[in-house]
Amino acid sequence: MTPESLHSFFAASANVAGALIGLLFVAISVSRERLAERNELQINRIRAHAALTAFLNTLTVGLFALIPGEQIGKVSLALAILGLMFLTGSLLSLTRTSRLRSDLRDAAFLVGLLATFVTQLIAGLDVTIHPRDTGTIRTIAVLVVVCFLIGIARSWELIEGPSTGIAREIGVRVRRRADHDTTAQAADSQSALQSLLMRLNGITASDYLAWVRVRDPEPSALDQWLRSVAISAEPLGELITIELTWACQLPMPPSAAAVAAGFARTPEVVEVIGTTCAIDVHARPTAFAPRRSAQLCEP
């Protein structure tokens, strides 16, 4: 049975969760082009599912907690099992697409959600056996707050909001240091120059690039597998030419390469096409410098 002191909390939680689910549906509809992508952007669908799972958990727990009787324990237990099933599938999906290491932050959020559902499973089982254990019911209330925070964080990642702060900066530097030796070895082999053409609609090139600089001023791929980035565009035009120098012979597909270099695939980005050329690493240009003719290009 839910303590009287928690009725107002669960009622407010259900109201907030309902509103957030509505906003999440709007975000998903706006980002449906990115959610339809395969392989390299599989993580966007996982973010959307994680946010929806967290919000549905808080909504359902909050509503059943208001129903007279001893429902909250059984509901919490059932939702925890469903949440663990979703998380198992998500982690397997990250492993299958070989993105678990590159999406370490997303994996960390999934692990956090995993810990939340495991705790909820234990608490739900305890309340089912001891319905009047108010201490465990308060634990479930705390887990509702944790699910709110995780769902909001996943939604922010889904809409590709700006990511700044000391944690991000430390993470970028740790990843660069860890990949330094690998990049140095790759420099002894042939590299690749990838030319991308990004077509926009409803936004000028200057406005899009200004947004990119604010959102991700230092892409995590830079100085790892990505050696340099060069940009060419008419400020008021709708075309952006991007040249990426990779420390590998087989760079990513155009859409994924643009995202890795910090150029997010927003709804205004209509198309990203590209070509790849092998280049001599000893003649590679510096970042943001014009490319020379030391290329062995293929159409």
C-alpha positions in Angstrom: 0.0 0.0 0.0 1.3 3.4 -0.9 1.9 5.7 2.1 -0.3 8.9 2.1 2.9 11.0 2.2 3.8 9.7 -1.3 0.5 10.1 -3.0 1.2 13.7 -4.2 4.7 12.6 -5.4 3.4 9.8 -7.5 0.5 11.9 -8.9 3.0 14.7 -9.9 5.4 12.0 -11.4 2.6 10.6 -13.6 1.7 14.1 -14.9 5.3 15.0 -15.7 6.0 11.6 -17.3 2.9 12.0 -19.5 4.0 15.4 -20.7 7.6 14.2 -21.3 6.3 11.2 -23.4 4.4 13.6 -25.6 7.5 15.8 -26.1 9.5 12.7 -26.8 7.1 11.7 -29.6 7.6 15.2 -31.1 11.4 14.8 -31.0 11.1 11.3 -32.6 8.9 12.6 -35.4 11.4 15.4 -36.1 14.3 13.0 -36.0 12.7 10.2 -38.0 15.1 10.4 -40.9 18.0 9.7 -38.6 16.1 7.0 -36.8 15.5 5.3 -40.2 19.2 5.0 -40.8 20.9 1.6 -40.5 24.1 0.4 -39.0 26.1 3.5 -38.2 23.2 5.4 -36.7 21.6 2.4 -34.8 22.4 4.3 -31.6 19.7 6.9 -32.3 17.0 4.3 -32.1 18.5 2.9 -28.9 18.5 6.4 -27.3 14.8 6.8 -28.3 13.8 3.4 -26.9 15.8 4.1 -23.7 14.1 7.4 -23.1 10.6 6.0 -23.8 11.3 3.0 -21.5 12.4 5.3 -18.7 9.4 7.6 -19.0 6.9 4.7 -19.4 8.3 3.1 -16.3 7.7 6.3 -14.3 4.3 6.9 -15.7 3.1 3.3 -15.0 4.5 3.1 -11.5 3.0 6.5 -10.7 -0.4 5.7 -11.9 -0.6 2.3 -10.2 0.7 3.7 -7.0 -2.4 5.9 -6.9 -4.8 3.0 -7.2 -6.0 1.8 -3.7 -4.7 -1.6 -2.9 -1.3 -3.4 -3.1 -0.4 -2.9 -6.7 2.8 -1.0 -6.7 5.0 -4.0 -5.9 3.7 -6.3 -8.6 3.8 -3.5 -11.2 7.3 -2.4 -10.3 8.4 -6.0 -10.6 6.8 -6.5 -14.0 8.2 -3.2 -15.4 11.7 -4.1 -14.1 11.6 -7.4 -16.0 10.4 -5.7 -19.2 13.1 -3.0 -18.8 15.8 -5.6 -18.4 14.6 -7.4 -21.5 14.9 -4.1 -23.5 18.4 -3.4 -22.1 19.6 -6.9 -23.0 18.5 -6.3 -26.6 20.1 -2.8 -26.7 23.5 -4.0 -25.4 23.4 -6.9 -27.9 22.6 -4.4 -30.7 25.6 -2.2 -29.7 27.9 -5.3 -29.7 26.5 -6.5 -33.0 27.2 -3.2 -34.8 30.7 -2.9 -33.2 29.8 0.4 -31.7 30.1 -0.5 -28.0 33.6 1.0 -27.6 32.9 4.2 -29.7 29.6 4.7 -27.9 31.0 4.3 -24.4 28.9 7.1 -23.0 25.7 5.5 -24.4 26.7 2.1 -23.0 27.3 3.8 -19.6 23.8 5.2 -19.6 22.4 1.7 -20.5 24.4 0.3 -17.6 23.0 2.9 -15.3 19.5 2.1 -16.5 20.3 -1.6 -15.9 21.3 -0.9 -12.3 18.1 1.1 -11.9 15.9 -1.8 -13.1 17.8 -4.4 -11.1 17.2 -2.3 -8.0 13.6 -1.9 -8.9 13.2 -5.6 -9.4 14.5 -6.3 -5.9 12.4 -3.5 -4.4 9.3 -4.7 -6.3 9.8 -8.3 -5.1 10.2 -7.0 -1.5 7.1 -4.9 -1.6 5.1 -7.8 -3.2 6.1 -10.0 -0.2 5.8 -7.2 2.4 3.2 -4.8 1.1 3.4 -2.4 4.1 7.2 -1.9 3.8 7.2 1.9 3.4 11.0 2.1 3.2 11.1 0.0 0.1 8.2 2.0 -1.5 10.3 5.1 -0.9 13.1 3.4 -2.7 10.8 2.9 -5.7 10.0 6.6 -5.5 13.7 7.4 -5.7 14.0 5.2 -8.7 11.2 7.1 -10.4 13.4 10.2 -10.1 16.4 8.4 -11.5 14.4 7.2 -14.5 13.3 10.8 -15.1 17.0 11.9 -15.2 18.0 9.1 -17.5 15.1 9.7 -19.8 15.8 13.4 -20.1 19.5 12.7 -20.7 18.7 10.2 -23.5 16.2 12.6 -25.1 18.9 15.4 -25.1 21.3 13.0 -26.9 18.5 12.0 -29.3 18.0 15.6 -30.5 21.8 16.0 -30.5 21.8 18.9 -28.1 25.2 20.6 -27.3 27.5 18.4 -25.3 30.0 20.4 -23.2 31.6 20.3 -19.8 34.6 18.9 -18.0 33.4 15.3 -18.3 33.3 15.6 -22.1 36.7 17.3 -22.3 38.3 14.7 -20.1 36.7 11.9 -22.1 37.9 13.4 -25.4 41.5 13.6 -24.1 41.4 10.1 -22.7 40.2 8.7 -26.0 42.8 10.6 -27.9 45.6 9.4 -25.7 44.4 5.8 -25.8 44.2 5.8 -29.6 47.5 7.7 -30.2 49.6 4.5 -30.7 47.0 3.0 -33.0 46.9 6.2 -35.1 50.7 6.3 -35.3 50.8 2.8 -36.7 48.1 3.6 -39.2 50.1 6.6 -40.4 52.7 4.2 -41.8 50.2 2.8 -44.3 48.1 4.4 -47.0 45.4 6.9 -45.8 42.2 8.0 -47.5 40.9 11.4 -48.5 37.1 11.5 -48.4 35.2 14.4 -50.1 31.7 14.9 -49.0 29.0 17.1 -50.5 26.3 18.1 -48.0 23.0 19.5 -49.4 20.9 21.6 -47.1 17.3 22.8 -47.2 15.7 25.5 -45.1 19.0 26.7 -43.6 22.0 28.5 -45.0 25.5 27.0 -45.0 26.8 29.7 -42.6 23.9 29.2 -40.1 24.4 25.4 -40.2 28.2 25.7 -39.7 27.8 28.2 -36.9 25.5 25.7 -35.1 28.0 22.9 -35.7 30.8 24.9 -34.1 28.7 25.6 -31.0 27.4 22.0 -30.7 30.7 20.1 -31.2 33.8 22.4 -31.6 36.2 19.4 -31.3 34.8 16.2 -32.8 35.9 13.1 -30.9 37.2 11.5 -34.1 39.6 14.3 -34.8 43.3 13.3 -34.1 42.2 9.7 -33.8 41.3 8.2 -37.1 40.4 11.6 -38.5 43.5 13.6 -39.3 42.1 16.8 -40.8 38.9 18.6 -41.9 38.6 21.2 -44.6 35.3 23.1 -45.3 34.3 25.1 -48.3 30.8 26.7 -48.7 29.1 29.8 -49.9 27.7 31.6 -46.7 24.2 32.0 -48.1 24.2 28.8 -50.2 22.8 25.4 -49.5 25.9 23.3 -50.4 28.8 22.5 -48.2 32.0 20.7 -49.4 33.8 18.8 -46.7 37.2 17.1 -47.2 38.2 14.5 -44.5 41.6 12.9 -44.3 41.4 9.5 -42.6 44.2 7.4 -41.1 42.8 4.3 -42.6 42.2 3.0 -46.1 38.5 2.3 -45.8 36.7 5.3 -44.2 33.0 5.2 -43.1 30.1 5.7 -45.5 29.4 9.4 -46.3 26.5 9.9 -43.8 28.4 8.3 -40.9 31.6 10.1 -41.8 29.9 13.4 -41.6 28.5 12.6 -38.2 31.9 11.4 -36.9 33.5 14.6 -38.1 30.9 16.7 -36.1 28.4 17.5 -38.9 25.2 16.2 -37.4 22.5 14.8 -39.7 19.7 17.3 -38.9 16.3 17.4 -40.7 17.7 20.3 -42.8 20.4 18.0 -44.2 18.8 16.6 -47.3 21.6 14.6 -48.7 25.3 13.6 -48.0 27.2 12.1 -50.9 30.9 11.4 -51.2 33.9 9.9 -52.9 37.1 8.4 -51.5 40.7 8.6 -52.8 43.9 6.9 -51.6 46.6 9.4 -50.7 50.3 9.3 -49.9 50.5 9.9 -46.1 54.0 11.6 -46.5 52.4 14.3 -48.6 49.2 14.7 -46.5 48.1 18.3 -45.9 47.6 20.0 -42.5 44.2 20.7 -41.1 42.1 23.3 -42.9 44.8 23.7 -45.5 44.1 23.3 -49.3 44.7 19.8 -50.7 47.5 19.3 -53.2 47.7 16.8 -56.0 49.5 13.9 -54.2 46.4 11.8 -54.6 45.7 8.5 -56.3 42.0 9.0 -56.9 39.5 6.6 -58.3 36.1 7.7 -59.5 
